[in-house]
C-alpha cells in the first residue's frame, strides 16, 4: 500500500508543479512528503532560475505550471517574482485565496499536496 501512495504523490508533484520530464528528473522520486521535500523542490526552482532553465522545468501545457513559468520568464521577472513563487512573500505576493495562491505559488501547490 505504501508504494501506491508514493506513486500517487510523485506523479502529483511532477505533473502539478512542473509538468516536465526534466522537472521530475531533478526532483527525483520522493519517499515522503514534508519540509525536506518542499525545500528540495524550491532548490530545483531556484537553480532553474539561476541557470535560465525555467522553460525546460515548467510546461505551458497546464495552467498551474504555465503560470509559474510565465512569472519567472517574463521580461520584468526579478527577485520579487522568485520570492512570490517560492514563498508568496514580498511586493508581488498574491492574496492567500484559491485559486490564485495555487496557480502562482509553490505555497498553494504545497497546501493542496499536503491534503493527499
PyMOL commands that set and color helices and strands:
alter all, ss='L'
color gray80, all
select helices_A, chain A and resi 2-18+21-27+35-50+54-57+63-73+79-87+100-104+106-114
alter helices_A, ss='H'
color red, helices_A
deselect
rebuild
show_as cartoon
